[in-house]
Amino acid sequence: MTDRRPEPIPLAVLTGFLGAGKTTLLNRLLRDPALADAAVVINEAGEIGVDHLLVEHVADGVVALAGGCLCCSLRGDLINTLEDLLRARDNGRIPPFRRLAIETSGLADPVPILQTLTLHPYLAMRYRLAAVLAVVDPTTAPETMAAHPEAARQVAMADRVALSKLDLASPEDVERTTGLIRRLNPAAELLEAQDADASSLFAEASPRALDLTPLAEGHGAIRAVSLASEAPLTRASYDMFVDLLRSAHAPKLLRLKGLVKIAEDPRRPLVVQGVRHVFAEPRFLDSWPDGDARTRLVAIGEGLPADLLATLYAAFAGRVAPDRPDRAALLDNPLAPRGGGLLS
Ligand SMILES: Nc1nc2c(ncn2[C@@H]2O[C@H](COP(=O)(O)OP(=O)(O)OP(=O)(O)O)[C@@H](O)[C@H]2O)c(=O)[nH]1
């Protein structure tokens, strides 16, 4: 009798702290024809996912897992998603992907994810863990790793570590970060994110000795707050909204990202990308990636008020609730945009 078991599908885990550059790297790698047969699962922090909207090239094969972190509440969802993908592939409902990449949320402890993949009897038969690639941003890594054990674990668990943002990093940043990585994980292959290719993600890594003890607790006081809104911002109010968010919350704000509807050009979303105090020059996409023309934003940080985005956005979009103290503050604020219904 012949063994009819299908070949296991190589699976890569792409990890790295909030804003390290995972999606940027993934976007570039997915343009490579060598990865035309790859499916992608993206775990997004925040109830309203935006990361999958920022992945440009594999519309059919991207599955977004929003609303929590794969290493905590979503572990069951990861199992279901990986099983669903297999079922859809086996039934011919989706193209027969031959590899799978999982981009973890920036807060994920990779250990429970690796455990799920290696200990689940069916998944372990159908998928084969190829490699773990961690992206590290040397401009923030030393503080990030000191403050967030997840960030250090992501490096410690990796087969390969890719240094991103070398255009922004000083030689000292690179030296300090490289030293840290070497101490945490001397066996990892170190590379520059700009040189990473399909094999950096999928080339089989040598077997590793894993410390499979998950971190004891979740992510401390770090939380994701999300917003979805029909209301557009004028370009000027967008700038003020971001400036205020940055100046009032910068030390606690680890990440802000999403798509914003701009009143002057509502058919094209503006991409917002901020990591700590560094905000990328906003750029317009040609169209709304999923046809849903609402502003969607996620802010991740320590001790952020749950209604932070909603309150601030509403204020700049001119939808201040009549009973909020912000109304008086805005009315008194000579810089607040006028016209277009603000406070009217
Ligand atoms: N200057 C510069 N910016 C970069 C580089 N790589 C990423 N960025 C920027 O850093 C920001 C975060 O990049 P992402 O790729 O979204 O990071 P991420 O790790 O996917 O972020 P999360 O999903 O929120 O954890 C974006 O504004 C990117 O454009 C780089 O090599 N150089």
The ligand as an SDF file (V2000), in Angstrom:
LIG
                    3D

 32 34  0  0  0  0  0  0  0  0999 V2000
   12.6710   54.5780    6.8000 N   0  0  0  0  0  0  0  0  0  0  0  0
   12.2210   53.3140    6.8300 C   0  0  0  0  0  0  0  0  0  0  0  0
   10.9680   53.0720    7.2490 N   0  0  0  0  0  0  0  0  0  0  0  0
   10.5510   51.7930    7.2920 C   0  0  0  0  0  0  0  0  0  0  0  0
   11.3720   50.6900    6.9050 C   0  0  0  0  0  0  0  0  0  0  0  0
   10.6670   49.5270    7.0930 N   0  0  0  0  0  0  0  0  0  0  0  0
    9.4550   49.9060    7.5660 C   0  0  0  0  0  0  0  0  0  0  0  0
    9.3750   51.2580    7.6780 N   0  0  0  0  0  0  0  0  0  0  0  0
    8.2300   52.0670    8.1470 C   0  0  0  0  0  0  0  0  0  0  0  0
    7.9390   51.7240    9.4890 O   0  0  0  0  0  0  0  0  0  0  0  0
    6.5170   51.7800    9.6990 C   0  0  0  0  0  0  0  0  0  0  0  0
    6.0430   50.4310   10.2300 C   0  0  0  0  0  0  0  0  0  0  0  0
    6.2790   49.4470    9.2460 O   0  0  0  0  0  0  0  0  0  0  0  0
    5.3880   48.1230    9.1350 P   0  0  0  0  0  0  0  0  0  0  0  0
    5.9850   47.2960    8.0330 O   0  0  0  0  0  0  0  0  0  0  0  0
    3.9550   48.4530    9.0420 O   0  0  0  0  0  0  0  0  0  0  0  0
    5.6850   47.4620   10.5420 O   0  0  0  0  0  0  0  0  0  0  0  0
    4.9930   46.1710   11.2120 P   0  0  0  0  0  0  0  0  0  0  0  0
    6.0740   45.4500   11.9360 O   0  0  0  0  0  0  0  0  0  0  0  0
    4.2350   45.4040   10.1780 O   0  0  0  0  0  0  0  0  0  0  0  0
    4.0090   46.8780   12.2110 O   0  0  0  0  0  0  0  0  0  0  0  0
    2.8440   46.1820   13.1230 P   0  0  0  0  0  0  0  0  0  0  0  0
    2.0620   45.2990   12.1820 O   0  0  0  0  0  0  0  0  0  0  0  0
    2.0440   47.3360   13.6080 O   0  0  0  0  0  0  0  0  0  0  0  0
    3.5090   45.4650   14.2090 O   0  0  0  0  0  0  0  0  0  0  0  0
    5.9120   52.1540    8.3560 C   0  0  0  0  0  0  0  0  0  0  0  0
    5.7250   53.5490    8.3380 O   0  0  0  0  0  0  0  0  0  0  0  0
    6.9850   51.7520    7.3520 C   0  0  0  0  0  0  0  0  0  0  0  0
    6.9160   52.4980    6.1590 O   0  0  0  0  0  0  0  0  0  0  0  0
   12.7170   50.9800    6.4610 C   0  0  0  0  0  0  0  0  0  0  0  0
   13.5250   50.1010    6.1250 O   0  0  0  0  0  0  0  0  0  0  0  0
   13.0700   52.3040    6.4520 N   0  0  0  0  0  0  0  0  0  0  0  0
  1  2  1  0
  2  3  2  0
  2 32  1  0
  3  4  1  0
  4  5  2  0
  4  8  1  0
  5  6  1  0
  5 30  1  0
  6  7  2  0
  7  8  1  0
  8  9  1  0
  9 10  1  0
  9 28  1  0
 10 11  1  0
 11 12  1  0
 11 26  1  0
 12 13  1  0
 13 14  1  0
 14 15  2  0
 14 16  1  0
 14 17  1  0
 17 18  1  0
 18 19  2  0
 18 20  1  0
 18 21  1  0
 21 22  1  0
 22 23  2  0
 22 24  1  0
 22 25  1  0
 26 27  1  0
 26 28  1  0
 28 29  1  0
 30 31  2  0
 30 32  1  0
M  END
$$$$
